[in-house]
Amino acid sequence: MGQYRKIQQQQNNDSNAVIRRNRFGRAIDYNPLKILHQLLEHPKIAFVGISNWTLDAAKMNRMVMHSIPAMNHKDLEDTAKSIFGKADKHKNSSFTKDIEKLVQIYEKITQHKTNAFKPNGNKHFFGIRDFYALVKHQSVLKAQSISLEGYLRNFGGFEESKSSEQLRKILVEVLDMRDLDISNQFKLWTPVRCVQSNVTRKTILDNNSLQMYRHCM
């Protein structure tokens, strides 16, 4: 706070500093953020906290909460259309079907009733960032069935056989590909090769807004 006051003194009266705290909800053990209570009651400092979890009532009652709900089917389609549009893929008459398949696969994975896609019981292991990365990757392919690299980069890499088996079944069902072709793609796009492709691929289509880089874990 002392550093904030020094900055505030150096600024003119028309400007104000803002404190931004990311992953706000992760500081829950021993309640270290209790020190913020008095600062939030009579705020002299603008404060923005971003969290994936609901905070305790003591903080929620002292803030204005803006909640962003999970994206529904139409939200996912609209987002994919926007990304495909940047790659001029909207000029392709089949791009609507391609987007529908992407959304179906993402929903089947994230809404799967088993624990196949919930390593260590983490039901939020896959999220919307994985969908964004998949759509960006698929938006530059000439045909959805050419390569499964995008799917395996974002939803593959599991050692558990049940995870790979369930992903294979979903891809066979939605993409209407033969199980043999799917299996060959799994052998081709191993986790190591996906990582190599990720770190060596450059900006695509000379469009800086479309990147194929992705953290691979």
C-alpha positions in Angstrom: 0.0 0.0 0.0 2.9 2.3 0.7 4.1 1.9 -2.9 0.7 2.7 -4.1 0.6 6.0 -2.2 4.0 6.9 -3.7 2.7 6.3 -7.2 -0.5 8.2 -6.4 1.5 11.2 -5.2 3.5 11.3 -8.4 0.4 11.2 -10.6 -1.9 14.1 -11.3 -5.4 14.4 -9.8 -7.0 13.2 -12.9 -5.6 9.7 -12.7 -6.0 6.8 -10.3 -4.2 3.6 -9.8 -6.0 0.2 -9.8 -4.9 -3.0 -8.0 -5.7 -6.1 -9.9 -5.5 -9.5 -8.2 -5.7 -12.6 -10.4 -6.7 -16.0 -9.1 -8.2 -14.3 -6.1 -10.0 -17.4 -4.9 -6.9 -19.5 -4.5 -5.9 -17.6 -1.3 -8.2 -19.4 1.0 -6.0 -21.2 3.5 -5.8 -19.3 6.8 -7.8 -16.5 5.2 -4.8 -14.2 4.3 -7.1 -11.8 2.5 -8.9 -10.7 5.6 -6.6 -7.7 5.6 -8.7 -6.4 2.7 -11.9 -6.1 4.6 -11.3 -2.6 6.0 -9.8 -1.4 2.7 -12.9 -2.5 0.9 -15.3 -0.8 3.3 -14.0 2.7 2.7 -12.1 2.3 -0.6 -9.5 4.8 -1.5 -7.9 2.3 -3.9 -9.8 0.8 -6.8 -9.5 -3.0 -6.5 -10.4 -5.7 -9.1 -10.3 -9.4 -8.1 -10.6 -12.3 -10.6 -11.6 -15.7 -9.3 -12.9 -19.1 -10.6 -14.4 -19.8 -7.2 -17.0 -18.1 -5.0 -15.3 -16.1 -2.2 -16.5 -16.0 1.4 -19.4 -13.8 2.3 -17.2 -11.3 4.2 -15.6 -10.3 0.9 -18.6 -10.8 -1.4 -20.7 -8.4 0.7 -18.0 -5.7 0.4 -17.7 -6.0 -3.4 -19.8 -5.6 -6.6 -19.8 -9.1 -8.0 -19.8 -9.7 -11.8 -20.4 -13.4 -12.6 -19.8 -14.9 -16.0 -21.8 -18.1 -16.6 -20.5 -21.1 -18.5 -20.9 -20.9 -22.2 -23.8 -22.7 -23.7 -24.1 -24.4 -27.1 -24.9 -21.2 -29.0 -22.1 -19.3 -27.3 -19.6 -21.9 -28.3 -20.8 -21.9 -31.9 -20.7 -18.0 -32.1 -17.2 -18.0 -30.7 -16.0 -20.6 -33.2 -17.6 -18.7 -36.1 -15.7 -15.6 -35.1 -12.4 -17.4 -34.9 -13.1 -19.2 -38.2 -14.0 -15.9 -39.8 -10.5 -14.4 -39.0 -9.0 -17.2 -41.1 -11.5 -16.5 -43.9 -12.8 -20.0 -43.4 -16.4 -18.6 -43.4 -16.0 -18.6 -47.2 -16.0 -22.4 -47.2 -19.6 -23.7 -47.4 -18.7 -26.6 -45.1 -17.4 -24.5 -42.2 -20.8 -24.5 -40.4 -20.7 -28.3 -40.2 -17.1 -28.2 -39.1 -18.0 -25.9 -36.2 -20.9 -28.0 -35.2 -18.6 -31.0 -34.9 -16.0 -29.1 -32.8 -18.7 -28.0 -30.4 -20.2 -31.5 -30.2 -16.8 -33.0 -29.4 -16.0 -30.4 -26.8 -19.4 -30.8 -25.1 -19.1 -34.6 -25.1 -15.7 -34.4 -23.4 -16.5 -31.8 -20.8 -20.0 -33.4 -20.1 -18.8 -37.0 -20.1 -20.5 -38.9 -17.3 -17.5 -41.1 -16.4 -14.2 -40.0 -14.9 -12.3 -40.6 -18.2 -11.6 -36.9 -18.7 -11.3 -36.0 -15.0 -7.7 -36.9 -14.0 -7.3 -37.1 -10.2 -11.0 -36.4 -9.9 -10.6 -32.8 -11.3 -13.9 -32.3 -13.2 -12.6 -28.9 -14.5 -9.4 -30.3 -16.0 -10.6 -29.3 -19.5 -12.1 -25.9 -20.0 -12.9 -23.1 -22.5 -9.2 -22.4 -23.2 -8.9 -25.9 -24.7 -11.8 -25.2 -26.9 -10.3 -21.9 -28.1 -7.0 -23.6 -28.9 -8.8 -26.4 -30.8 -10.9 -24.0 -32.9 -7.9 -21.9 -33.8 -6.0 -25.0 -34.9 -8.9 -26.4 -36.9 -9.7 -23.1 -38.5 -6.6 -23.3 -40.8 -7.0 -26.9 -41.9 -8.4 -27.6 -45.4 -10.5 -30.4 -44.1 -11.5 -31.5 -40.6 -10.6 -35.2 -41.3 -7.0 -34.5 -42.6 -5.4 -34.6 -39.1 -6.4 -35.1 -35.5 -3.4 -33.2 -34.3 -5.6 -30.4 -32.8 -7.8 -32.8 -30.9 -4.8 -34.7 -29.5 -2.9 -31.6 -28.6 -5.7 -30.3 -26.5 -7.6 -33.4 -25.2 -5.0 -36.2 -25.5 -1.8 -37.1 -23.7 -3.4 -39.3 -21.1 -1.7 -42.5 -20.0 -4.9 -44.0 -18.8 -6.3 -46.3 -21.5 -9.9 -45.5 -20.6 -9.3 -41.8 -21.5 -7.8 -42.6 -24.9 -10.5 -45.1 -25.6 -13.3 -42.7 -24.7 -11.7 -39.9 -26.8 -11.4 -42.4 -29.7 -15.1 -43.3 -29.5 -16.2 -39.6 -29.5 -14.0 -38.8 -32.5 -15.3 -41.9 -34.4 -18.9 -40.9 -33.6 -18.8 -37.2 -34.4 -16.2 -37.1 -37.2 -17.6 -40.2 -38.9 -14.2 -41.7 -39.4 -13.2 -45.3 -39.3 -11.8 -46.6 -36.0 -8.7 -47.8 -37.8 -8.0 -44.3 -39.2 -8.5 -42.8 -35.7 -6.1 -45.4 -34.2 -3.4 -44.6 -36.8 -3.8 -40.9 -36.0 -3.3 -41.6 -32.3 -0.1 -43.5 -33.1 1.0 -40.6 -35.3 0.3 -37.7 -33.0 2.0 -38.9 -29.8 2.3 -36.4 -26.9 6.0 -35.9 -27.8 5.2 -35.1 -31.4 2.4 -32.7 -30.4 4.9 -30.8 -28.2 7.4 -30.6 -30.9 4.8 -29.3 -33.4 3.7 -26.8 -30.8 7.1 -25.2 -30.2 8.2 -25.2 -33.9 5.0 -23.9 -35.5 5.0 -20.3 -36.5 2.3 -17.7 -37.0 -0.2 -19.0 -39.5 -1.6 -17.3 -42.6 0.5 -14.2 -41.8 -2.2 -13.3 -39.3 -0.9 -12.2 -35.9 -4.3 -12.7 -34.3 -4.2 -16.5 -35.1 -1.5 -18.4 -33.3 -1.1 -22.1 -33.0 1.1 -22.0 -30.0 -0.2 -23.9 -27.0 1.0 -25.0 -23.6 1.3 -28.7 -23.7 1.4 -30.6 -20.5 
